[in-house]
Amino acid sequence: MNLACRSTKTSHDASEPLTTRHGFFIRHSPVSRARAFTLIEIVIALTIVAVLAAATVPMLKGFQDERLAREPVTALLKLAREARMRAMQEKRPYQVAFHATGFTASRYFNPYLQLTELNEFLAAGEAAPAVESTIEEGDKTDIDNGGRSNKTTELPLAPPAPKYDEYWSEKYELPKEVKYQIQHWYDAEPTPIEGEMVKLWVFQPSGVCQPLKIHVEGASSTFDVEFAALTADIVKETVDLR
């Protein structure tokens, strides 16, 4: 007698994992295993964030304090570059005048400049009209024709002399708590700039200037800076942030 063997195994999806135990197949349902953070892990993460924040805030404050303390040096470097550029372009000397309240860049007009004369120069510059161009485009007046615009000769005319702003100036006012000293190459020691004193840093038409050292002292910082003779760039700097 033939007995039909009926299988009790059921078909399964090939994508579902099967585990054999004692000859039987056990099917595992594909349920995602989500794992939550424990309280200890959260505390550790918050502690790390707090430590990083505590270390970053003083660092950012230090950068801000240094930037504010460095502002006089940055302003002097900007004025020096502008004066040197104008001296080379206009082929005449320019200067940076040091006085008790700050620095002023302008054309060079008196080697024995006094504070009163400097203030008069600045006041005259504020009242002076704006400088216009020397000659308009296409204006070809003829000297041989009485200055009229109808040209009768082909003789070339000499170009007019360039017209520059005689009262150009830029000024930087020092914060009240900041004091400074300067030292030229011929000075035996730094000279404090105070009272009515005016000291000059002159830029020649070739771009050459005197080497200069400056000591800037504020409420919480000290800067010792040395400027080069050929480029007026900073070649040495010592910073003390207290």
Backbone bond lengths (Angstrom), bond angles and torsions (degrees), N, CA, C in turn:
res aa  C-N    CA-C-N  psi(-1)  N-CA   C-N-CA  omega(-1)  CA-C   N-CA-C  phi
1 M - - - 1.470 - - 1.502 107.10 -
2 N 1.315 112.65 130.17 1.467 117.41 179.93 1.513 109.35 -91.07
3 L 1.299 112.44 126.87 1.466 118.62 176.25 1.523 108.98 -106.88
4 A 1.280 116.25 128.47 1.472 119.98 179.06 1.511 109.87 -82.00
5 C 1.249 114.54 126.42 1.485 119.94 178.06 1.520 108.16 -86.62
6 R 1.291 114.94 120.30 1.470 120.06 -179.43 1.525 108.06 -98.82
7 S 1.252 114.69 121.74 1.463 118.58 -179.41 1.515 110.26 -78.38
8 T 1.315 112.22 137.98 1.482 118.39 177.93 1.516 112.66 -96.12
9 K 1.365 115.27 0.61 1.483 118.18 -179.48 1.522 109.23 -78.03
10 T 1.256 114.75 138.10 1.474 121.12 177.32 1.514 109.07 -106.15
11 S 1.330 113.42 148.61 1.473 117.83 178.50 1.517 110.02 -68.76
12 H 1.303 115.41 151.08 1.470 119.52 179.96 1.514 109.68 -133.25
13 D 1.288 113.56 159.42 1.462 120.10 178.06 1.511 109.19 -74.13
14 A 1.322 116.00 134.21 1.465 119.59 -177.58 1.510 112.04 -65.11
15 S 1.343 116.59 -20.28 1.465 119.29 -178.42 1.501 112.56 -81.22
16 E 1.359 118.58 -12.44 1.453 121.49 -178.10 1.514 109.41 -93.00
17 P 1.303 117.86 131.39 1.464 120.12 -178.75 1.528 110.76 -71.80
18 L 1.354 115.78 144.29 1.457 122.33 178.24 1.515 109.59 -122.08
19 T 1.329 115.62 141.10 1.468 121.62 177.90 1.516 108.46 -124.15
20 T 1.318 116.15 132.29 1.475 120.74 -178.78 1.519 109.70 -93.93
21 R 1.316 115.28 129.35 1.465 121.02 175.68 1.523 108.07 -139.52
22 H 1.361 116.87 115.80 1.467 123.17 179.81 1.525 110.86 54.76
23 G 1.319 116.74 40.73 1.470 120.47 175.66 1.500 114.83 81.43
24 F 1.309 117.95 -2.28 1.471 120.76 179.16 1.521 109.14 -106.48
25 F 1.306 116.22 149.52 1.458 121.96 177.25 1.522 109.19 -95.70
26 I 1.326 115.82 129.58 1.465 121.17 178.68 1.527 107.20 -113.04
27 R 1.283 115.64 125.01 1.466 121.24 -177.97 1.524 109.42 -94.06
28 H 1.363 113.51 132.30 1.473 119.46 176.26 1.519 108.37 -102.94
29 S 1.293 117.24 128.75 1.471 120.44 178.30 1.520 109.11 -76.18
30 P 1.326 116.48 140.74 1.471 120.72 -177.60 1.520 112.28 -76.73
31 V 1.312 117.09 67.80 1.463 121.67 179.52 1.525 108.51 -92.17
32 S 1.322 118.47 129.58 1.469 122.26 179.96 1.511 110.02 -65.22
33 R 1.317 113.55 139.68 1.460 119.17 -179.15 1.534 109.10 -102.57
34 A 1.294 118.68 89.47 1.466 123.23 178.24 1.516 109.20 -83.90
35 R 1.350 114.30 135.39 1.467 119.31 -176.72 1.515 108.32 -121.00
36 A 1.312 118.66 124.32 1.461 123.48 -178.95 1.525 110.16 -87.68
37 F 1.354 114.79 158.82 1.465 119.42 176.19 1.521 109.16 -73.81
38 T 1.320 114.02 143.17 1.466 118.07 176.48 1.524 108.77 -86.46
39 L 1.291 116.34 166.06 1.459 122.07 -179.77 1.524 111.23 -62.32
40 I 1.322 116.93 -36.61 1.472 120.63 -179.47 1.523 110.33 -66.07
41 E 1.353 116.64 -41.73 1.457 119.90 179.48 1.530 111.55 -64.24
42 I 1.329 116.78 -39.27 1.469 120.23 178.35 1.523 110.57 -64.40
43 V 1.337 117.04 -43.37 1.467 120.83 179.72 1.527 110.54 -62.12
44 I 1.335 116.75 -42.19 1.469 120.50 179.90 1.531 110.67 -63.39
45 A 1.342 116.57 -43.70 1.468 120.32 -179.81 1.526 111.35 -62.73
46 L 1.347 116.94 -43.42 1.464 120.61 178.47 1.519 111.52 -64.49
47 T 1.325 116.83 -36.13 1.463 120.36 178.67 1.523 111.14 -64.94
48 I 1.342 116.90 -41.78 1.468 120.83 178.86 1.522 110.62 -63.38
49 V 1.353 116.08 -43.92 1.462 119.76 178.69 1.524 111.32 -61.25
50 A 1.338 117.12 -41.77 1.466 120.92 -179.94 1.523 111.46 -64.34
51 V 1.327 117.09 -40.25 1.467 120.76 179.60 1.519 110.90 -65.45
52 L 1.347 116.91 -43.48 1.465 120.25 178.87 1.526 111.83 -64.25
53 A 1.328 116.62 -39.70 1.468 120.14 178.62 1.521 110.91 -65.73
54 A 1.341 116.48 -40.60 1.460 120.25 179.78 1.518 111.49 -64.84
55 A 1.328 117.14 -31.37 1.464 120.29 179.15 1.523 111.99 -81.78
56 T 1.333 118.48 -28.63 1.461 121.88 -175.53 1.518 112.52 -80.38
57 V 1.325 118.34 -39.42 1.465 121.69 -176.06 1.527 111.76 -60.02
58 P 1.350 120.36 -49.52 1.477 118.44 176.96 1.521 112.90 -62.41
59 M 1.324 117.62 -32.99 1.464 120.70 179.30 1.522 110.65 -64.94
60 L 1.350 116.78 -45.12 1.458 120.22 178.76 1.522 111.22 -65.19
61 K 1.327 116.39 -38.87 1.467 120.08 177.81 1.525 110.64 -64.61
62 G 1.344 115.81 -37.45 1.459 119.23 177.79 1.513 112.36 -64.27
63 F 1.339 117.04 -40.62 1.462 120.93 176.95 1.524 110.87 -62.67
64 Q 1.321 117.00 -41.98 1.462 121.16 179.95 1.527 110.69 -65.43
65 D 1.334 117.32 -43.38 1.463 120.74 179.19 1.527 111.16 -63.36
66 E 1.325 116.80 -40.42 1.463 119.90 179.57 1.524 111.19 -67.06
67 R 1.334 116.98 -38.46 1.462 119.98 178.82 1.519 111.03 -62.87
68 L 1.339 117.13 -43.62 1.461 120.62 179.04 1.526 111.12 -67.11
69 A 1.334 116.75 -39.36 1.459 119.72 179.79 1.522 111.66 -68.21
70 R 1.335 117.17 -31.44 1.459 121.85 -177.85 1.534 112.40 -81.28
71 E 1.294 118.34 -7.30 1.463 121.51 -173.53 1.525 113.48 -55.76
72 P 1.354 121.57 -43.78 1.465 119.67 177.43 1.523 113.61 -59.93
73 V 1.329 116.90 -39.78 1.465 120.32 178.68 1.526 110.53 -65.87
74 T 1.326 116.54 -42.82 1.467 120.74 178.41 1.527 111.04 -62.50
75 A 1.335 116.83 -41.44 1.466 120.44 179.83 1.525 110.85 -65.73
76 L 1.329 117.99 -40.83 1.460 120.67 179.66 1.531 110.78 -65.15
77 L 1.315 117.21 -40.64 1.460 120.65 177.79 1.526 110.97 -61.46
78 K 1.319 117.47 -40.98 1.465 121.60 178.67 1.523 111.32 -64.25
79 L 1.343 117.36 -44.79 1.462 120.61 179.89 1.527 111.14 -65.11
80 A 1.322 116.87 -39.23 1.462 120.61 -179.76 1.530 110.57 -63.89
81 R 1.302 117.63 -43.15 1.463 120.66 179.76 1.524 111.27 -65.67
82 E 1.327 116.83 -39.33 1.461 120.06 179.77 1.527 110.61 -66.95
83 A 1.348 117.34 -43.99 1.461 120.59 179.44 1.526 111.05 -64.05
84 R 1.311 117.21 -40.95 1.472 120.82 179.54 1.533 110.95 -65.33
85 M 1.321 116.96 -41.71 1.460 120.55 179.70 1.525 111.04 -63.37
86 R 1.331 117.21 -43.12 1.466 120.38 179.67 1.525 111.07 -67.03
87 A 1.319 117.34 -37.91 1.464 120.02 178.58 1.521 110.93 -61.51
88 M 1.308 117.70 -40.29 1.460 121.60 -179.36 1.527 111.25 -73.48
89 Q 1.320 117.94 -37.53 1.457 121.01 -178.97 1.527 112.17 -72.13
90 E 1.339 116.88 -41.17 1.459 120.88 -174.81 1.528 112.83 -94.74
91 K 1.331 117.53 -4.37 1.467 122.15 177.71 1.529 111.89 58.25
92 R 1.315 116.00 42.62 1.456 121.80 174.40 1.525 108.08 -151.10
93 P 1.332 118.51 154.33 1.468 119.61 -174.57 1.527 113.03 -72.03
94 Y 1.304 114.44 148.63 1.465 123.31 172.93 1.531 108.11 -125.15
95 Q 1.320 116.19 171.94 1.459 119.82 -174.53 1.519 111.34 -147.81
96 V 1.321 114.41 159.73 1.462 122.89 164.52 1.519 106.07 -118.28
97 A 1.323 116.45 119.94 1.466 121.93 -179.06 1.528 109.23 -96.81
98 F 1.329 116.12 126.24 1.456 122.13 177.62 1.523 108.81 -96.88
99 H 1.315 116.47 127.48 1.458 121.80 176.37 1.513 108.71 -140.24
100 A 1.314 117.09 175.09 1.459 120.82 -169.19 1.520 112.95 -62.81
101 T 1.314 117.90 -28.71 1.466 120.47 -175.61 1.519 113.71 -95.66
102 G 1.351 117.77 -6.74 1.460 117.92 179.52 1.513 112.59 158.78
103 F 1.357 116.01 -150.12 1.459 123.21 -178.49 1.526 108.60 -126.67
104 T 1.349 116.42 143.73 1.459 121.65 177.69 1.521 109.33 -134.09
105 A 1.329 117.10 125.83 1.455 122.61 176.86 1.526 109.51 -100.77
106 S 1.347 116.89 137.22 1.459 121.87 -179.93 1.520 108.04 -164.94
107 R 1.329 116.50 -179.98 1.459 119.45 172.99 1.531 109.49 -69.39
108 Y 1.303 116.04 154.58 1.469 122.16 -178.91 1.521 108.67 -85.36
109 F 1.343 117.13 121.02 1.465 118.93 -176.23 1.520 113.78 -135.17
110 N 1.337 119.31 -7.64 1.466 119.82 178.05 1.527 108.80 -158.60
111 P 1.337 118.06 117.78 1.466 119.26 179.97 1.522 113.23 -68.42
112 Y 1.337 116.63 -18.30 1.467 120.96 179.85 1.527 110.03 -112.78
113 L 1.295 115.41 45.14 1.462 121.59 -174.08 1.523 111.59 -61.71
114 Q 1.327 114.72 133.09 1.452 121.94 175.83 1.530 109.73 -107.03
115 L 1.334 115.93 158.93 1.457 119.75 -176.79 1.524 111.72 -62.12
116 T 1.332 117.28 -37.58 1.463 120.46 179.13 1.524 110.92 -62.55
117 E 1.343 116.97 -43.52 1.453 120.85 179.50 1.522 111.23 -66.85
118 L 1.332 117.48 -36.55 1.460 120.40 177.26 1.519 110.87 -64.44
119 N 1.334 117.12 -42.38 1.467 120.22 178.68 1.526 111.13 -65.24
120 E 1.333 117.29 -36.73 1.464 120.20 177.41 1.529 110.37 -66.33
121 F 1.311 116.78 -38.85 1.464 120.56 177.99 1.530 110.54 -62.66
122 L 1.328 117.35 -43.28 1.463 120.88 179.64 1.521 111.32 -66.31
123 A 1.334 116.17 -39.23 1.465 119.45 178.45 1.525 110.94 -65.88
124 A 1.339 117.44 -39.22 1.463 120.36 178.04 1.521 110.74 -65.87
125 G 1.311 117.13 -35.18 1.456 120.39 178.18 1.515 112.58 -65.80
126 E 1.337 117.02 -35.37 1.460 120.17 177.96 1.525 111.60 -68.65
127 A 1.330 116.72 -31.15 1.469 120.25 -178.46 1.520 112.54 -90.31
128 A 1.331 118.45 -13.80 1.466 120.88 -176.36 1.519 110.59 -72.94
129 P 1.335 117.77 145.05 1.473 120.22 177.91 1.517 110.76 -70.32
130 A 1.314 115.01 162.01 1.460 120.40 178.65 1.523 110.71 -66.23
131 V 1.311 115.85 142.86 1.462 120.85 -178.51 1.520 109.62 -78.97
132 E 1.328 117.15 128.77 1.457 122.22 177.82 1.530 109.52 -101.59
133 S 1.307 116.30 165.68 1.458 120.31 -179.82 1.523 110.17 -64.80
134 T 1.329 116.12 152.00 1.460 121.56 -176.87 1.523 112.35 -67.39
135 I 1.324 117.09 -40.83 1.456 121.22 -176.99 1.519 109.36 -143.87
136 E 1.313 116.55 140.23 1.452 119.95 -179.24 1.519 110.65 -78.73
137 E 1.289 115.87 154.45 1.460 121.36 179.10 1.519 110.14 -64.04
138 G 1.336 117.63 128.21 1.459 122.14 177.82 1.510 114.59 86.79
139 D 1.338 117.45 -0.61 1.460 119.97 179.38 1.527 108.65 -81.20
140 K 1.314 118.19 107.55 1.464 123.69 -175.18 1.535 110.15 -123.38
141 T 1.299 119.14 59.70 1.465 121.14 179.53 1.514 110.27 -65.52
142 D 1.315 116.63 149.96 1.462 122.74 -174.62 1.520 109.69 -113.92
143 I 1.332 116.37 121.05 1.462 120.65 -179.57 1.532 110.11 -64.58
144 D 1.349 117.77 -39.11 1.463 120.65 -177.94 1.523 112.73 -68.39
145 N 1.299 117.65 -14.09 1.462 120.59 -178.29 1.523 111.05 -109.45
146 G 1.327 115.67 27.03 1.459 119.57 176.32 1.504 113.81 73.99
147 G 1.316 117.84 20.76 1.442 120.09 178.42 1.502 114.33 84.38
148 R 1.375 116.81 2.99 1.455 119.24 -179.62 1.526 109.71 -77.34
149 S 1.318 116.08 160.61 1.445 121.20 -175.81 1.527 112.96 -77.55
150 N 1.372 117.67 -13.83 1.465 120.31 178.45 1.523 109.41 -80.45
151 K 1.283 116.69 109.46 1.451 121.81 -174.51 1.524 110.34 -82.12
152 T 1.380 115.95 131.76 1.460 120.13 -179.02 1.511 112.26 -113.86
153 T 1.322 118.38 -11.00 1.461 121.64 179.09 1.511 109.18 -126.23
154 E 1.305 114.73 165.86 1.452 121.16 178.09 1.523 112.04 -105.27
155 L 1.346 116.35 14.21 1.454 119.25 -179.46 1.533 109.67 -67.51
156 P 1.348 118.71 132.22 1.467 119.63 179.11 1.522 111.03 -70.88
157 L 1.296 116.06 141.03 1.461 122.26 178.43 1.516 109.66 -96.09
158 A 1.326 116.04 141.33 1.469 120.50 177.40 1.519 109.16 -69.04
159 P 1.305 117.85 136.14 1.469 119.47 178.95 1.522 110.62 -66.51
160 P 1.316 116.72 146.16 1.471 119.14 179.65 1.512 110.47 -66.48
161 A 1.312 114.76 154.99 1.465 120.16 178.28 1.524 109.23 -64.79
162 P 1.318 117.27 139.74 1.470 119.01 -179.99 1.520 111.11 -62.12
163 K 1.299 115.57 143.01 1.460 121.76 -178.52 1.517 109.28 -108.60
164 Y 1.326 116.35 119.55 1.450 121.44 -176.73 1.524 110.80 -110.57
165 D 1.287 114.72 163.93 1.464 120.89 177.98 1.531 108.78 -79.83
166 E 1.313 115.85 104.98 1.462 120.48 -176.37 1.525 112.21 -70.34
167 Y 1.326 117.53 -18.74 1.457 120.33 -175.54 1.526 112.89 -113.56
168 W 1.329 115.62 19.70 1.472 117.56 177.11 1.525 109.56 -62.54
169 S 1.338 115.95 138.94 1.466 120.75 176.22 1.525 108.89 -160.96
170 E 1.301 114.25 151.86 1.468 122.10 171.65 1.521 107.53 -134.42
171 K 1.322 115.00 137.71 1.464 119.88 -173.24 1.516 110.60 -131.05
172 Y 1.324 115.51 142.76 1.466 121.56 174.68 1.521 108.53 -122.87
173 E 1.331 116.39 126.69 1.458 122.58 179.06 1.529 109.48 -94.61
174 L 1.308 116.33 125.02 1.460 120.82 178.23 1.524 111.02 -72.98
175 P 1.326 117.84 146.29 1.466 119.71 169.32 1.535 110.54 -58.98
176 K 1.302 116.63 151.10 1.466 120.47 -173.64 1.523 113.11 -61.41
177 E 1.331 117.34 -32.29 1.465 119.43 -176.29 1.525 113.05 -83.61
178 V 1.333 117.73 -1.44 1.467 121.23 -175.38 1.528 109.88 -96.65
179 K 1.332 116.41 131.62 1.456 124.02 174.30 1.529 107.81 -122.61
180 Y 1.336 115.74 154.22 1.455 116.83 -179.54 1.520 111.78 -149.92
181 Q 1.339 114.83 162.15 1.453 123.60 177.75 1.531 108.18 -133.56
182 I 1.328 116.03 150.44 1.459 119.81 175.89 1.527 109.27 -126.50
183 Q 1.316 115.06 158.17 1.473 120.92 179.72 1.520 109.13 -145.87
184 H 1.353 115.53 115.62 1.462 121.09 172.05 1.527 108.92 -82.29
185 W 1.332 115.24 170.25 1.461 119.70 -176.04 1.530 112.14 -63.94
186 Y 1.347 116.61 -25.41 1.462 119.84 -178.06 1.535 112.46 -92.18
187 D 1.333 118.44 -2.75 1.465 121.53 179.20 1.521 109.84 -85.22
188 A 1.323 116.12 136.17 1.458 120.18 178.68 1.523 111.60 -73.31
189 E 1.323 117.08 -28.95 1.463 121.80 -179.50 1.522 109.55 -150.79
190 P 1.325 117.88 162.36 1.475 119.97 -179.76 1.525 112.04 -61.56
191 T 1.333 115.39 148.39 1.462 122.22 -179.95 1.522 109.91 -110.30
192 P 1.335 117.95 118.34 1.476 119.24 175.81 1.530 110.40 -66.47
193 I 1.333 116.00 133.80 1.464 120.72 178.41 1.525 107.94 -95.33
194 E 1.310 115.37 109.19 1.460 120.17 -176.27 1.522 109.56 -153.67
195 G 1.316 115.78 165.78 1.454 121.10 179.19 1.515 112.88 63.22
196 E 1.359 115.81 -132.61 1.460 122.24 -179.07 1.524 112.77 -94.02
197 M 1.311 117.91 8.71 1.458 121.19 -175.21 1.522 111.39 -68.99
198 V 1.348 115.56 142.45 1.457 123.42 173.77 1.526 107.90 -133.99
199 K 1.324 116.69 125.93 1.467 122.50 175.72 1.525 107.98 -120.64
200 L 1.339 115.88 143.36 1.455 121.03 -173.98 1.522 111.63 -111.21
201 W 1.333 114.48 145.80 1.456 123.83 170.64 1.520 106.00 -121.86
202 V 1.340 117.55 107.10 1.461 123.00 -168.66 1.524 110.39 -100.09
203 F 1.340 114.99 138.41 1.470 123.47 177.77 1.522 108.39 -113.92
204 Q 1.327 116.75 120.10 1.452 122.47 -177.32 1.529 110.60 -80.32
205 P 1.351 118.07 162.75 1.470 120.73 178.28 1.522 113.68 -58.49
206 S 1.317 117.39 -23.70 1.465 120.28 176.83 1.520 112.74 -77.73
207 G 1.344 117.16 -9.38 1.455 121.41 -177.34 1.513 113.49 95.79
208 V 1.341 116.79 -7.43 1.457 120.74 -178.77 1.525 109.80 -77.38
209 C 1.314 116.40 141.92 1.458 121.91 176.00 1.534 108.35 -139.61
210 Q 1.308 116.11 170.68 1.456 120.17 177.30 1.528 109.78 -75.49
211 P 1.332 117.05 142.39 1.472 117.64 171.33 1.526 109.52 -64.29
212 L 1.296 115.87 145.49 1.468 120.26 -173.28 1.520 110.79 -139.70
213 K 1.329 115.11 139.56 1.457 121.87 171.44 1.521 108.21 -117.22
214 I 1.320 116.07 139.14 1.455 120.83 179.79 1.520 109.71 -134.19
215 H 1.317 115.41 138.18 1.469 122.81 178.22 1.524 107.31 -116.48
216 V 1.316 116.68 114.63 1.466 122.75 -178.54 1.525 108.27 -112.19
217 E 1.322 115.69 124.02 1.464 120.35 -177.22 1.522 109.88 -124.82
218 G 1.336 114.70 121.58 1.456 120.92 177.53 1.518 111.56 -111.75
219 A 1.333 115.38 -168.20 1.463 119.93 -178.05 1.519 111.81 -68.08
220 S 1.320 117.96 -32.44 1.462 120.91 -175.55 1.522 113.06 -133.52
221 S 1.333 117.87 18.87 1.462 119.48 -177.61 1.520 110.44 -157.73
222 T 1.337 114.16 157.78 1.461 121.77 175.83 1.523 108.33 -140.12
223 F 1.341 116.62 131.41 1.454 122.32 179.11 1.528 108.87 -123.24
224 D 1.322 115.63 131.06 1.462 122.37 170.86 1.523 106.95 -118.70
225 V 1.339 115.91 114.68 1.457 121.25 -171.61 1.524 109.08 -126.49
226 E 1.326 115.40 139.25 1.459 121.51 177.12 1.529 109.03 -119.88
227 F 1.353 115.77 128.58 1.460 122.51 -179.59 1.527 110.00 -103.86
228 A 1.338 116.03 142.51 1.455 121.72 -178.64 1.524 111.19 -76.70
229 A 1.343 115.90 157.24 1.465 121.04 -177.98 1.520 112.25 -79.99
230 L 1.311 118.79 -32.56 1.460 120.72 -173.53 1.516 113.09 -87.66
231 T 1.313 117.89 -35.77 1.462 120.88 -172.89 1.525 113.96 -117.63
232 A 1.333 118.14 -9.68 1.473 122.73 -176.12 1.519 112.32 60.96
233 D 1.340 116.45 21.96 1.458 120.66 175.63 1.525 110.32 -89.84
234 I 1.322 115.50 160.95 1.462 120.46 177.93 1.527 108.90 -76.38
235 V 1.329 116.27 125.12 1.463 120.84 179.15 1.525 111.88 -110.59
236 K 1.319 117.25 -16.19 1.460 120.41 179.21 1.516 108.96 -153.30
237 E 1.317 115.72 137.94 1.465 120.21 -178.28 1.513 110.62 -148.11
238 T 1.325 115.62 132.63 1.464 121.97 176.12 1.519 107.97 -124.24
239 V 1.324 116.49 127.60 1.470 122.02 -174.80 1.517 109.02 -121.03
240 D 1.320 115.81 135.38 1.469 122.16 176.16 1.522 107.67 -131.60
241 L 1.344 116.21 105.54 1.466 122.40 178.16 1.519 108.02 -100.12
242 R 1.318 115.41 116.14 1.463 119.52 -176.65 1.525 110.41 -94.50
